[in-house]
Amino acid sequence: MFLVCCKNEVEEKCVFNSFEVTATAYNSLAYQTNSNPNITAFGDSLKPGLRYIAVSRDLLDSGLVHNTVVKIEGFDSLFLVKDKMNRRWRKRIDIYMGVDVKKARNWGKRKVNIEYCIPIQDSIH
C-alpha cells in the first residue's frame, strides 16, 4: 500500500502488481523524440532531474496509466508514468534521463522488475 501524507496519513487501498519488463533510457532531445522533445504523449512537460518513465502501450492495459507510481529494480526512488512509447514496443519501459545522453547510453537495455499499485475504485453494486 502507498501512503499519502498531508496533515493526516491516509491509506490508499490498491491491487499490487509486479513483473519483468525490458528497460531502456531516453532523453528530451529532438533527435530522440520529435521537434518538441519536452512534451510527452500525455501532454506533460519533461524537466531534467525528475523521475519519469514512458511505458509501452500494452502496459497501459495492465494499469500502468498516466501518473502511476512505479518502483524500478535498481533505483531507490519512485518514478511516475508520464509518457507512452511507440506502438511497436511490448512489455517495455523507457526511463527518462533528462539531457544526459552518456547516462542513458550507459544504462543501455536490460531486464528489470517493476512494482506498482492500482487503486481500488469504490463502486456501488
Backbone bond lengths (Angstrom), bond angles and torsions (degrees), N, CA, C in turn:
res aa  C-N    CA-C-N  psi(-1)  N-CA   C-N-CA  omega(-1)  CA-C   N-CA-C  phi
1 M - - - 1.442 - - 1.517 109.54 -
2 F 1.311 116.39 144.14 1.450 122.26 174.79 1.516 108.06 -97.17
3 L 1.322 116.38 145.52 1.449 120.37 176.44 1.516 108.76 -108.96
4 V 1.307 115.89 136.75 1.444 122.23 175.38 1.513 105.83 -107.45
5 C 1.316 117.81 128.32 1.453 119.77 -173.79 1.522 111.20 -124.36
6 C 1.275 115.88 123.20 1.471 122.45 170.59 1.518 105.19 -127.69
7 K 1.345 116.66 -101.63 1.460 119.39 175.06 1.521 109.92 -85.84
8 N 1.296 115.44 -38.82 1.470 121.21 179.15 1.512 108.31 -123.88
9 E 1.326 116.36 149.26 1.455 119.18 175.76 1.517 108.89 -79.04
10 V 1.315 115.55 132.91 1.456 121.10 -179.21 1.516 107.74 -123.55
11 E 1.313 116.95 124.72 1.458 120.03 177.90 1.520 109.48 -81.93
12 E 1.325 115.49 136.17 1.458 120.93 176.32 1.519 107.10 -110.02
13 K 1.322 116.73 117.74 1.456 120.48 179.79 1.516 108.46 -78.25
14 C 1.331 114.44 138.34 1.455 118.24 -178.04 1.517 110.87 -153.33
15 V 1.329 114.07 167.04 1.457 121.94 173.95 1.522 106.14 -97.22
16 F 1.319 116.30 123.83 1.463 122.62 -176.67 1.527 110.41 -85.75
17 N 1.323 117.15 129.74 1.468 122.43 177.19 1.513 109.95 -125.08
18 S 1.320 116.55 147.24 1.462 121.28 172.15 1.520 108.35 -152.49
19 F 1.310 115.98 145.14 1.461 121.31 174.23 1.517 110.28 -167.38
20 E 1.316 114.41 172.12 1.460 121.52 -178.27 1.529 109.92 -91.87
21 V 1.343 115.06 136.54 1.461 121.59 177.02 1.527 108.34 -133.71
22 T 1.322 115.38 164.49 1.462 120.70 169.80 1.521 106.63 -87.99
23 A 1.326 116.62 129.77 1.462 121.10 -179.17 1.525 110.21 -116.13
24 T 1.325 114.45 129.17 1.456 122.76 172.97 1.526 106.38 -120.72
25 A 1.323 116.68 -176.33 1.459 120.79 179.71 1.516 109.31 -132.37
26 Y 1.335 115.59 152.85 1.462 119.22 177.35 1.512 110.81 -141.70
27 N 1.317 114.96 164.50 1.462 122.78 -179.89 1.522 109.55 -123.32
28 S 1.324 116.20 161.69 1.471 119.84 176.52 1.527 108.81 -93.21
29 L 1.338 113.86 71.57 1.460 122.46 178.53 1.519 108.18 -127.80
30 A 1.324 116.86 139.61 1.471 121.99 -173.87 1.522 112.77 -54.57
31 Y 1.335 118.33 -40.21 1.464 118.89 -176.97 1.527 112.96 -70.13
32 Q 1.334 118.33 -15.40 1.463 121.14 177.87 1.532 112.19 -96.59
33 T 1.320 116.77 -20.29 1.466 119.24 -175.72 1.526 110.16 -126.02
34 N 1.316 116.90 -93.74 1.464 121.74 178.05 1.529 108.68 -152.61
35 S 1.318 116.86 -166.74 1.458 120.25 -175.96 1.532 113.44 -69.66
36 N 1.325 117.68 -13.44 1.460 121.00 175.84 1.534 108.34 -125.97
37 P 1.335 116.91 75.58 1.467 121.11 -170.69 1.523 115.70 -70.53
38 N 1.324 118.52 -9.30 1.467 120.36 -178.74 1.522 113.56 -94.78
39 I 1.336 117.51 1.72 1.461 121.47 178.21 1.522 108.68 -112.73
40 T 1.333 116.56 128.51 1.465 120.99 -177.76 1.528 110.92 -84.96
41 A 1.318 115.45 172.04 1.468 121.05 177.39 1.534 111.28 -64.55
42 F 1.328 118.28 -20.74 1.453 122.06 175.46 1.532 112.06 -88.53
43 G 1.346 116.91 -6.42 1.463 121.13 179.75 1.515 114.69 93.02
44 D 1.344 117.75 6.52 1.462 121.10 177.85 1.525 110.62 -80.71
45 S 1.322 116.52 155.38 1.464 121.86 175.50 1.523 109.01 -93.89
46 L 1.325 116.24 129.85 1.466 121.77 176.57 1.520 109.17 -86.96
47 K 1.336 115.43 139.23 1.452 120.74 177.14 1.524 107.57 -133.30
48 P 1.344 117.63 123.41 1.466 119.86 178.83 1.526 111.21 -51.05
49 G 1.333 114.92 140.50 1.455 121.46 179.51 1.526 113.31 99.76
50 L 1.342 117.26 -16.47 1.460 119.66 179.65 1.524 110.10 -90.69
51 R 1.316 116.71 153.73 1.472 123.16 -174.69 1.518 110.59 -96.04
52 Y 1.334 116.00 92.99 1.454 122.29 -178.42 1.520 110.26 -124.01
53 I 1.334 115.74 155.63 1.459 120.54 171.42 1.526 109.10 -135.14
54 A 1.322 113.90 156.87 1.465 122.15 168.06 1.524 105.30 -106.42
55 V 1.322 116.25 148.10 1.462 120.34 179.83 1.523 109.85 -123.51
56 S 1.335 115.44 149.57 1.464 118.85 174.28 1.527 107.16 -67.43
57 R 1.312 115.73 150.73 1.466 120.54 -171.88 1.525 113.42 -65.15
58 D 1.338 118.16 -24.79 1.462 119.25 176.48 1.527 111.38 -66.90
59 L 1.339 117.21 -26.52 1.461 120.43 179.85 1.528 112.42 -74.85
60 L 1.319 117.07 -19.14 1.464 119.92 175.64 1.524 109.92 -58.95
61 D 1.343 116.25 -38.23 1.471 121.39 178.85 1.527 112.57 -70.17
62 S 1.337 116.39 -17.01 1.467 121.06 178.56 1.527 111.62 -91.02
63 G 1.325 116.56 7.96 1.465 120.31 178.05 1.514 114.82 97.25
64 L 1.320 117.29 -1.89 1.469 120.16 178.11 1.527 108.74 -84.39
65 V 1.315 115.16 69.04 1.456 121.45 -177.28 1.522 110.42 -94.23
66 H 1.311 115.58 176.60 1.459 122.86 -179.37 1.534 111.36 -48.91
67 N 1.328 116.16 129.87 1.475 125.84 178.24 1.527 115.28 71.56
68 T 1.331 118.88 12.39 1.465 120.87 173.59 1.525 108.77 -66.75
69 V 1.326 116.21 137.08 1.467 122.10 176.94 1.524 108.06 -84.71
70 V 1.357 116.74 130.42 1.461 121.96 -174.74 1.527 110.09 -130.19
71 K 1.323 116.18 134.65 1.465 122.79 171.31 1.514 106.83 -99.76
72 I 1.331 116.53 126.70 1.461 121.97 -179.80 1.524 108.77 -111.04
73 E 1.313 115.68 128.62 1.463 121.79 178.06 1.527 109.49 -52.03
74 G 1.337 116.44 131.95 1.461 121.24 178.18 1.519 113.98 96.85
75 F 1.335 117.50 -6.43 1.461 121.91 178.74 1.527 109.27 -120.33
76 D 1.333 116.53 143.68 1.461 121.08 176.71 1.523 112.48 -84.48
77 S 1.326 116.99 -23.62 1.466 121.60 -176.50 1.522 111.49 -94.82
78 L 1.318 114.64 162.24 1.451 121.67 174.79 1.522 109.44 -92.87
79 F 1.328 116.52 154.44 1.461 123.19 -179.67 1.515 109.14 -120.03
80 L 1.338 116.07 157.12 1.453 122.48 174.52 1.519 109.94 -112.56
81 V 1.326 116.52 139.16 1.466 120.89 173.25 1.524 107.01 -74.02
82 K 1.328 116.59 114.80 1.458 121.98 -178.03 1.522 113.27 -126.03
83 D 1.336 117.95 -4.68 1.458 120.35 -175.96 1.521 108.92 -149.13
84 K 1.326 116.18 160.14 1.461 120.25 174.42 1.519 108.53 -126.77
85 M 1.320 115.12 149.46 1.456 122.74 -172.61 1.529 110.85 -92.91
86 N 1.321 114.38 171.65 1.459 121.90 175.53 1.530 109.99 -57.25
87 R 1.315 116.38 147.66 1.474 121.55 -177.08 1.528 114.24 -60.56
88 R 1.318 118.33 -19.41 1.471 119.81 -176.64 1.531 113.21 -70.66
89 W 1.343 118.50 -19.13 1.458 121.35 -177.22 1.517 111.53 -87.61
90 R 1.351 115.69 147.01 1.462 123.27 178.26 1.527 109.10 -133.54
91 K 1.342 115.83 141.86 1.482 122.69 178.82 1.527 110.87 45.60
92 R 1.328 114.31 55.37 1.459 119.51 -174.17 1.528 110.64 -141.22
93 I 1.334 115.53 143.38 1.453 121.44 170.63 1.523 108.29 -123.90
94 D 1.309 115.46 155.24 1.452 123.39 177.17 1.525 106.27 -124.60
95 I 1.316 117.18 118.37 1.460 122.17 -176.15 1.529 108.93 -88.97
96 Y 1.313 116.54 125.48 1.461 122.02 -179.10 1.526 110.10 -74.30
97 M 1.340 115.83 126.29 1.457 121.66 -179.20 1.525 111.84 -125.14
98 G 1.331 116.02 36.80 1.463 120.98 175.27 1.510 112.30 58.61
99 V 1.322 116.49 -129.35 1.469 121.11 178.90 1.532 111.47 -110.03
100 D 1.331 117.41 10.77 1.464 122.32 -178.10 1.533 110.59 -83.96
101 V 1.329 115.49 85.87 1.466 121.96 -177.27 1.532 110.79 -62.55
102 K 1.315 117.59 -39.22 1.469 120.99 -179.57 1.536 110.90 -61.43
103 K 1.324 116.57 -43.08 1.466 120.86 178.70 1.529 110.34 -62.62
104 A 1.332 116.86 -42.59 1.469 121.20 179.33 1.527 110.53 -64.30
105 R 1.319 117.16 -43.17 1.479 120.04 179.00 1.518 111.35 -65.74
106 N 1.339 116.99 -38.81 1.464 120.25 178.03 1.531 111.37 -64.25
107 W 1.332 117.03 -33.71 1.464 120.43 176.35 1.523 109.52 -63.53
108 G 1.334 115.82 -46.33 1.462 120.56 178.16 1.515 112.61 70.72
109 K 1.309 114.73 -132.33 1.459 122.59 -178.43 1.519 106.86 -136.43
110 R 1.310 116.80 126.85 1.464 119.82 -179.75 1.520 111.25 -153.26
111 K 1.299 114.98 160.85 1.462 121.79 176.41 1.527 107.67 -87.06
112 V 1.334 116.09 133.36 1.463 121.22 177.58 1.522 109.10 -140.27
113 N 1.304 115.45 158.08 1.456 120.97 172.81 1.523 108.54 -94.97
114 I 1.319 115.62 139.17 1.451 120.94 175.92 1.515 108.82 -120.99
115 E 1.324 116.12 153.51 1.458 122.31 178.59 1.517 107.89 -134.33
116 Y 1.330 115.86 140.89 1.457 119.96 177.77 1.515 109.08 -159.66
117 C 1.316 115.64 163.61 1.451 122.41 -179.09 1.515 109.94 -119.71
118 I 1.317 116.65 136.17 1.459 122.36 175.58 1.524 106.60 -103.57
119 P 1.338 118.22 117.48 1.469 119.87 -179.50 1.525 111.78 -58.50
120 I 1.329 115.32 139.93 1.461 121.08 176.71 1.523 106.74 -83.55
121 Q 1.311 115.70 125.24 1.451 121.33 178.64 1.520 109.69 -85.87
122 D 1.317 115.82 128.66 1.463 118.77 174.03 1.519 108.41 -69.88
123 S 1.310 115.99 136.05 1.462 119.04 177.69 1.514 109.89 -137.82
124 I 1.292 114.26 151.65 1.466 120.41 177.45 1.521 106.82 -102.57
125 H 1.324 116.56 126.74 1.467 120.42 -178.20 1.493 111.16 -95.64
